[in-house]
Amino acid sequence: MIPDTGDEAAAATDGRAGGAKRRRRKRKGRRRKKVTQEEILASRFVREWAFPEAVPEDEEVALDMKGSGRVVFEFHSHSNCSDGFLSPGEVVERAHRNRVKVLALTDHDTMAGIAEATEAARKFNIRIIPGVEISAVYSPREKSEAEEPVHILAYYGSCGPAQFEELEDLLATIRDGRYLRAKEMLLKLSKLNMPLKWEHVAKIAGNGVAPGRLHVARAMVEAGYVENLKQAFSRYLYDGGPAYATGLEPFAEAVVQLICRTGGVAALAHPWALKNPDAVIRSLKAAGLHAMEVYRSDGKLAGLSDLADTYKLVKLGGSDYHGRSGQVESDLGSVDLPVLAVYEFLKVARPIWCSAIKEILSAFAEEPSAVNKEKIVRFGILSNLKGCSTMSSGKDVFDLCLSSWLTSEEREAAEFEAIRVRLSQTVISGREFQMTVVSG
């Protein structure tokens, strides 16, 4: 390499200095950026939903203050109920340390961690969105297109899915397939002279947790076959790799339709990993897809943002946090979602969630049975609501379930009044949520 001399060195120095000046001007320009009226209104909408009991602030001042006015949403996270390293409670604690105010726990093919996360969130005043990341497969109609795995994120309201049993049946089938899939991966690894014991993988996954690729990858690291998780995936476990296997994943379109049918918001996870994103997104949009991930911790992906615009999908993003100690990954709350993106999500989600909550509460009003009670308390939402200790009637349950998801004007709408009246005829006794119907 020939060193810079004379004018070349001066030019290089001037170039670096000029670049530094441009960067300073750019940062200064960002600081001077005026908050638009649209952003102020969106911020108010988001903050009122995230902090229903908080005192309103000057949104323009809040948005102008670096970091302090940002309501941090985390839409994609995992716990050790699937392939994460931390318990749901520990995920919530880390979210709190990272100033996350709204957290969606989206474990793979299970909602088993939602109740624990909700209970932990009570301490930190964090709102939990019950979620799940569902494994699926896209099977193209055209033979020229390749079949490929797809993951669909589902976001639900305070009481979860309106027909939880239907969703859980599907998730249970997928989890059963995960056991078969993991054993098939071990067979393939054995043929590659990398034998692993099933007991080893099962122990890493944990009691009752369906094993996934990450658990197999961890076993490979511990056995010394690879140096790290990234190497395990890049060499052997990637989609279509020499040790890759499929399970009992349903078609992606059917998953989207089920999410819509059970009162959830359906979003396509990490579309940048797809081989043919346009075809997949087009097909899923026709099935009812609401949103797709576009934002990552390293910014917005322009090509995917354009696809979201083309198919009129809400633009989301999340860290996909797993808690991999010592491994490089995005942290909780690291995706800087614009307030307008969060606003668009809530504008779509709130009516869907409201309808599902209304269906669940209406069923309980018609028949205040233990089965219908379980649909309300399944995810521990009542224990996370202020005032639950003073509930005396089913009407209180109704108001508490809706207070954090609807405005007072929306809650007082005529469509809810009949449910509220029926629930007012039930009495709550004790902290165990025992209810009896008042006759006459």
Secondary structure, 3 states (H helix, E strand, C coil): CCCCCCHHHHHHHHHHHHHHHHHHHHHHHHHHCCCCHHHHHHHHHHHHHHCCCCCCCCHHHHHHCCCCCCCEEECCECCCCCCCCCCHHHHHHHHHHCCEEEEEECCECCCCCHHHHHHHHHHHCCEEEEEEEEEEEECCCCCCCCCEEEEEEEECCCCCCCCHHHHHHHHHHHHHHHHHHHHHHHHHHHHCCCCCCHHHHHHHHCCCCCCCHHHHHHHHHHHCCCCCHHHHHHHHHCCCCCCCCCCCCCEHHHHHHHHHHCCCEEEECCHHHCCCHHHHHHHHHHHCCCEEEEEECCEECHHHHHHHHHCCCEEEECCCECCCCCCCCCCCCCCCCCHHHHHHHHHHHHHHHHHHHHHHHHHHHHCCCHHHHHHHHCCCCHHHCCCHHHCCEHHHHHHHHHHCCCCHHHHCCHHHHHHHHHHCCEEEECCCCEEEECCC
